[in-house]
Amino acid sequence: MNFLSKLLSGIAFIPGVVNGIEGLFGHKSGDQKKEAAMSFVSAALSITEAVAARDIVDQDKFKDGIAKVIDGTVACLNASLWAKK
């Protein structure tokens, strides 16, 4: 699977990851939950191997982009019926 396909499939499961992290770490801070989601997504996308293979040439920018996707997902979920009233 080329890297773009892997990235897109990884982004597709971020809402499920965010939901699962909320269930597991609901009592933790937002930053702690985001770090847990980042860790899970990073592992799922094999970021370390992608850096070694030079598919990712700037790991910090890539992780920043994934963090923004997670933030956007949380914002969308919080604006939906998913959010607890």
N, C-alpha and C positions, 0 to 999 in steps of 0.2 A: 504494500500500500504506500503510495507516495505521501510526502509530508502534508500536502494541502488536504488530501482526503482524510488523513488522520486528524488534522487540526479541526476540520469541519465536523467530523463525527464526534470529536471531543467537546466542541462547543455545544453540540446538540444535547449532550447529557448534563450540561451544567445546571439546568433547572432541577433535575433530579438530585444532583449532588447538593445543591443549596438546600433543598427540602430535607434531605437526609441529615445534613449537618445541623440544621435547625432542630430536628427531632432529637439528635444526640447531644447537642451542646446548647440547647435553648437557654440555659441559665448563664452561659458565658457571655462575655462582651462581644460586640459586633466585630471588633478587630480579631479576637481569638477565633471566632467562627469563620471569618474570611481567611485567616491563616490556615485553618484546617481544610477549607475548600481548596485553597491554592495548593496545598500539599497533595491532596488527593488528585486534583486535575493535573498537576505537574507530573505525578507518577503515572497517571493514565496516559498522558501524551508522551511519556518517555523523553522529557525535555533534556535530561542529561545525555542520552544517546543522540538526540537531534543536534545538540551542541557539538558533540564529538564528531558527528558526521558532517558538520558544517551546514546542516539544514537551517539552523538558527545561528546567525552570526553575531547577534547582540542579545544575550540572554536577559539582561536587565530590561530592555525595551519589550521583549517578548512577554516576560512575566508581568510587566506593567499593563500590557494589552489584555492579558488574561484577567488581571485584577479588575480592569474596567468592565470586561464582559460579566464578571461575577457581580460587580456593583450594579450594573444595569439590570441584571437578572433579579437581584434583590429588590431594586426599585420597582420593577414591573410586578413582582409577586406581592410586594407590600401595597401596591395600588389596586390589587385584585381581591377577589373573594378569599384568596388563600390567606390573606392577613387576618389575624384574630382581632376581632372588635373588642 
